[in-house]
Amino acid sequence: MSSVTLRNVVKRYGQVEVVHGVDLDVEEGEFVVLLGPSGCGKTTTLRMVAGLEDISGGELEIAGRVVNDVAPKDRQIAMVFQNYALYPHMTVRQNMEFALKPQKLSGTEVDCRIAEAARILGLEPLLQRKPSQLSGGQRQRVAMGRAMVRTPKVFLFDEPLSNLDAKLRTQVRLEIAKLHKRLGTTVLYVTHDQVEAMTLADKIVIMKDGYIEQVGSPEEVFARPRNLFVATFIGSPAMNLMPASVQARDGRPILVSGSLTFDAPAALASSLKPAQNVTVGVRPSDISLVNAGAGYDASIEVTEYLGTEALLNLKIGSQEIVAQVPASQRPAHNTQATRIAFDPRHLHVFDTASGQALRA
């Protein structure tokens, strides 16, 4: 196992800078996911770690060694690509064996490594098949096996599940999690799929436009997003956002958004300014249906049934919000009116101008 450290890493293509001073520490044995929309710089960052892209500025360390000018084959890393990158004319065994040629191992050692990887990944019955005779999930497992046999210090995954259907994605995701648990190898994994990130990662690195927006555990980035981008990117369905202004009631600040009024979190009371423009965020799962008491009347526009849960697309005045409730609680008819309440403990408040979360 090895740590990976990026210090002020920059990537330029000519005069265009696409990765801007990335700082990141990946501990030994840690599973770190680079997450973000297309074009955010996550794959470019991964390819710089792999040595497939030159670093325009900054330093990259693997196991405490600066590797900016070290060839990819000498970095003790292995990479699993989105498109499998298997040799079509070779069998599964030959594809895995080919990855070991630069190491000049004995035949016995090669056989042992291939047998162990095949056993762990369930590839033993497939060793004599060619890629064209395999399913997408099987090909991805072969790509993982080819990386495993090299016994790398760091595994790099570049959107390895994006070409698989939903069921296969779930299966291969589980295999990747089991593989990491079994081997304990350091993993740097790129995806745009937040479900992959939330279920696999020890630490998530959220990127946008070549910058890191937030680094934290899945629980941290979900419960305490640093800014509006993270708040809306993490979570499915996305966080409800409501423009509001700070006003006063009985000497206390309140947040007013159309016909909705929220008590400002006590921790923020002293830092909020009168008439300040803020954005109030609430997760759909933090909205509940109530029969009476505090709350708001809402009309149901659309109900989406998801099995154990239901999404209620609601309207309060001109404000549209989504609530996530147990399926058993969903109203019988879409046109039905209902009453909802927000959990005041889980309100998020952001400064509208900067987009940054407001915290004590």
C-alpha positions in Angstrom: 0.0 0.0 0.0 1.1 3.6 -0.6 -0.1 7.1 0.0 -0.7 9.5 -2.8 -0.2 13.3 -2.4 -0.9 16.1 -4.8 0.5 19.5 -4.0 -0.7 22.5 -6.0 -1.0 20.3 -9.1 -1.9 22.2 -12.2 -2.7 21.0 -15.8 -2.5 23.3 -18.8 -3.1 22.7 -22.5 -1.3 25.5 -24.1 -2.5 28.7 -22.3 -5.7 27.0 -21.1 -5.6 25.8 -17.5 -8.0 23.0 -16.8 -6.9 21.8 -13.3 -6.1 24.6 -10.9 -3.8 23.9 -8.0 -5.2 20.7 -6.6 -4.1 19.7 -3.1 -5.1 16.2 -2.0 -3.8 13.6 0.5 -4.8 10.0 -0.1 -3.8 7.8 2.9 -2.5 4.3 2.6 -5.3 1.8 2.1 -7.9 4.6 1.6 -10.6 4.4 -1.0 -10.9 8.0 -2.4 -13.5 8.9 -5.1 -13.1 11.9 -7.4 -16.6 13.0 -8.1 -18.0 15.7 -10.4 -19.8 16.5 -13.6 -18.3 15.9 -17.0 -15.5 18.3 -17.7 -14.7 19.1 -14.1 -11.1 17.8 -14.3 -11.4 14.5 -12.4 -10.2 12.2 -15.1 -7.4 14.6 -16.1 -6.3 14.6 -12.4 -6.4 10.7 -12.4 -4.4 10.5 -15.6 -1.7 12.8 -14.1 -1.4 10.4 -11.2 -1.1 7.5 -13.7 1.5 9.4 -15.7 -0.6 9.4 -18.8 -0.8 13.2 -18.7 2.2 15.5 -17.9 1.9 17.7 -14.8 2.2 21.4 -15.7 2.9 22.5 -12.2 3.1 21.3 -8.6 4.2 18.0 -7.2 2.9 14.4 -7.2 4.1 11.9 -4.6 3.4 8.2 -4.5 4.7 6.5 -1.3 6.6 9.6 -0.4 8.5 9.7 -3.7 8.0 12.6 -6.2 7.0 10.9 -9.5 6.4 13.9 -11.8 9.0 12.7 -14.3 8.7 8.9 -13.5 7.3 6.7 -16.3 3.9 5.2 -15.8 5.3 1.6 -15.7 7.6 2.6 -12.8 5.0 4.2 -10.6 3.7 0.9 -9.1 0.2 1.7 -10.1 -2.4 -0.1 -12.1 -5.3 1.4 -13.9 -8.8 0.1 -14.8 -10.3 2.0 -17.8 -13.9 2.8 -18.7 -13.7 0.8 -22.0 -11.9 -2.3 -20.5 -8.9 -1.9 -22.9 -8.6 -5.7 -23.4 -6.7 -7.2 -26.3 -9.4 -8.8 -28.4 -7.2 -11.5 -29.9 -6.0 -12.8 -26.5 -7.8 -15.0 -24.0 -8.6 -13.9 -20.5 -5.5 -15.6 -19.2 -3.3 -14.1 -21.9 -4.6 -10.6 -21.2 -3.7 -11.0 -17.5 -0.4 -12.6 -18.3 0.5 -9.8 -20.7 0.3 -7.3 -17.8 3.1 -9.2 -16.0 5.6 -9.2 -18.9 7.5 -6.1 -17.8 8.1 -7.6 -14.3 10.0 -10.6 -15.8 8.6 -13.1 -13.3 9.0 -16.8 -13.3 6.4 -19.0 -14.9 5.4 -20.3 -11.4 4.9 -16.8 -10.0 2.8 -15.8 -13.1 0.6 -18.9 -12.7 0.1 -18.2 -9.0 -0.9 -14.6 -9.5 -3.3 -15.3 -12.3 -4.8 -18.2 -10.3 -5.3 -16.0 -7.2 -6.9 -13.1 -9.2 -9.1 -15.5 -11.1 -10.3 -17.1 -7.8 -11.1 -13.8 -6.1 -13.0 -12.4 -9.1 -14.7 -15.7 -10.2 -12.9 -15.8 -13.5 -11.6 -19.4 -13.4 -14.2 -20.7 -15.9 -13.5 -17.9 -18.3 -9.7 -18.1 -18.5 -9.7 -19.6 -22.0 -12.4 -17.3 -23.5 -11.7 -14.2 -25.6 -13.3 -10.8 -24.7 -15.9 -11.1 -27.5 -17.2 -14.2 -25.7 -17.8 -12.3 -22.4 -20.5 -10.0 -21.0 -19.7 -6.4 -20.1 -19.5 -7.3 -16.4 -17.2 -10.2 -17.1 -14.9 -8.0 -19.2 -14.7 -5.4 -16.4 -13.8 -8.2 -14.0 -11.0 -9.2 -16.4 -9.8 -5.7 -16.5 -9.7 -5.6 -12.7 -7.9 -9.0 -12.7 -5.3 -7.7 -15.1 -4.7 -4.8 -12.7 -4.6 -7.1 -9.6 -1.9 -9.5 -10.9 0.6 -6.6 -11.0 0.2 -6.3 -7.2 0.2 -2.5 -7.5 0.6 -0.1 -4.6 -2.2 2.1 -5.9 -5.3 1.1 -8.0 -6.7 3.8 -10.3 -10.3 3.4 -11.7 -11.5 5.7 -14.5 -15.4 5.4 -14.5 -15.2 1.6 -14.7 -19.0 1.1 -14.5 -20.3 3.6 -16.9 -20.6 1.1 -19.8 -22.7 -1.4 -17.7 -26.4 -1.6 -17.3 -28.0 -0.8 -13.9 -28.0 -4.4 -12.6 -24.4 -5.0 -13.6 -23.3 -1.7 -12.1 -24.6 -2.8 -8.8 -22.9 -6.2 -9.0 -19.5 -4.9 -10.1 -19.6 -2.1 -7.6 -20.0 -4.8 -4.9 -17.1 -6.7 -6.3 -14.9 -3.6 -6.2 -15.9 -3.0 -2.6 -15.1 -6.6 -1.7 -11.8 -6.4 -3.6 -10.7 -3.3 -1.7 -11.7 -4.9 1.7 -9.8 -8.0 0.8 -6.6 -6.4 -0.5 -6.6 -3.1 1.4 -4.9 -1.4 -1.5 -5.0 2.4 -1.9 -7.7 3.3 -4.5 -8.3 6.5 -6.4 -11.6 6.2 -8.3 -13.2 8.6 -10.8 -17.0 8.8 -11.3 -19.8 11.2 -12.1 -22.2 8.8 -10.3 -22.9 9.9 -6.7 -24.3 6.5 -5.8 -21.0 4.9 -6.6 -19.2 7.6 -4.6 -21.4 7.4 -1.6 -21.4 3.6 -1.4 -17.7 3.0 -2.1 -15.7 5.9 -0.8 -13.9 6.4 2.5 -13.4 10.0 1.3 -15.1 11.9 -1.5 -13.4 14.7 -3.5 -16.0 16.9 -5.2 -14.7 18.8 -8.2 -16.1 21.5 -10.4 -14.3 23.4 -13.3 -10.9 22.1 -12.3 -11.2 23.1 -8.6 -11.9 21.0 -5.5 -15.1 22.1 -3.9 -15.1 19.9 -0.9 -13.3 16.9 0.6 -14.9 14.7 3.2 -16.6 11.4 4.1 -19.8 10.5 2.4 -21.7 11.4 5.6 -19.9 14.8 5.9 -20.5 16.0 2.3 -24.2 14.9 2.5 -25.0 16.4 5.9 -22.7 19.5 5.8 -22.2 20.6 2.2 -19.7 23.5 2.0 -21.5 25.4 -0.8 -24.6 25.4 -3.1 -22.8 23.3 -5.8 -22.1 20.5 -3.3 -25.6 20.8 -1.8 -27.3 20.2 -5.1 -24.8 17.7 -6.6 -24.9 15.3 -3.6 -28.2 13.7 -2.8 -30.9 12.1 -5.0 -33.4 13.7 -5.2 -31.5 16.9 -5.0 -31.8 19.3 -2.0 -34.6 21.8 -2.2 -33.3 25.4 -2.5 -35.4 28.4 -1.6 -34.3 32.0 -2.0 -35.0 33.9 1.2 -34.2 37.1 3.1 -33.3 37.7 6.7 -36.0 39.5 8.7 -36.7 40.0 12.4 -39.5 38.7 14.5 -39.7 39.3 18.3 -36.1 40.3 18.2 -35.0 37.1 16.5 -33.9 36.6 12.9 -36.2 34.6 10.7 -35.8 33.5 7.1 -38.6 34.4 4.8 -39.1 32.8 1.4 -42.5 33.8 -0.1 -45.2 32.3 2.1 -42.6 30.1 4.0 -41.0 31.3 7.2 -38.1 29.5 9.0 -36.6 30.3 12.3 -32.9 31.0 11.7 -30.6 28.3 13.3 -29.6 29.6 16.7 -25.9 29.2 15.9 -26.3 31.7 13.0 -28.4 34.3 14.8 -25.5 36.6 15.6 -24.0 36.5 12.1 -27.0 37.1 10.0 -27.7 40.7 8.8 -31.1 42.3 8.3 -32.3 42.1 4.6 -29.4 39.7 3.8 -30.2 37.5 0.8 -29.7 33.8 1.7 -30.7 30.5 0.3 -32.5 28.0 2.5 -31.8 24.3 1.7 -33.7 21.3 2.9 -33.3 17.7 1.9 -36.5 16.0 0.6 -36.0 13.3 3.3 -36.3 16.1 6.0 -39.8 17.0 5.0 -42.6 15.1 6.6 -46.4 14.8 6.2 -48.4 16.1 9.1 -52.1 16.1 10.0 -52.2 19.3 12.0 -50.1 21.7 14.0 -47.1 23.6 12.7 -46.6 23.3 9.0 -47.8 24.4 5.5 -50.6 23.4 3.2 -49.3 22.1 -0.1 -50.9 20.9 -3.3 -49.5 17.7 -4.8 -48.5 18.1 -8.5 -47.1 14.6 -9.2 -46.4 11.5 -7.1 -43.5 9.2 -8.1 -43.8 5.7 -6.6 -40.4 4.1 -6.0 -41.3 0.9 -4.2 -40.4 1.6 -0.6 -40.5 5.3 -1.0 -42.4 8.0 -2.9 -41.4 11.4 -4.1 -44.1 14.1 -3.8 -43.7 17.0 -6.1 -45.4 19.8 -4.2 -46.3 23.4 -4.6 -46.7 25.9 -1.8 -47.8 29.2 -3.3 -45.3 29.7 -6.1 -42.6 27.5 -4.4 -42.0 24.1 -5.9 -40.4 21.5 -3.6 -39.9 17.7 -3.5 -40.6 15.6 -0.4 -39.4 12.0 0.1 -41.7 9.9 2.2 -42.4 6.2 2.9 -44.5 4.8 0.1 -47.2 3.8 2.6 -47.8 7.4 3.4 -48.2 8.6 -0.2 -51.7 10.2 -0.9 -54.0 8.2 -3.0 -54.6 10.9 -5.6 -52.2 13.4 -7.2 -54.6 16.2 -6.9 -55.0 15.8 -3.2 -53.9 18.6 -0.9 -51.6 17.7 2.0 -49.8 19.4 4.9 -46.1 19.2 5.4 -43.5 20.2 8.0 -39.8 20.9 7.7 -37.3 19.5 10.2 -35.8 22.6 11.7 -32.7 20.7 12.9 -31.7 20.0 9.3 -32.1 23.3 7.6 -29.1 24.5 5.5 -28.4 28.2 5.0 -26.2 29.6 2.3 -25.1 33.1 1.4 -26.8 33.7 -2.0 -24.0 36.0 -3.3 -21.0 33.7 -2.6 -22.9 30.4 -2.5 -21.0 29.4 0.6 -22.7 27.7 3.5 -23.2 29.8 6.6 -22.0 28.2 9.8 -21.2 29.3 13.3 
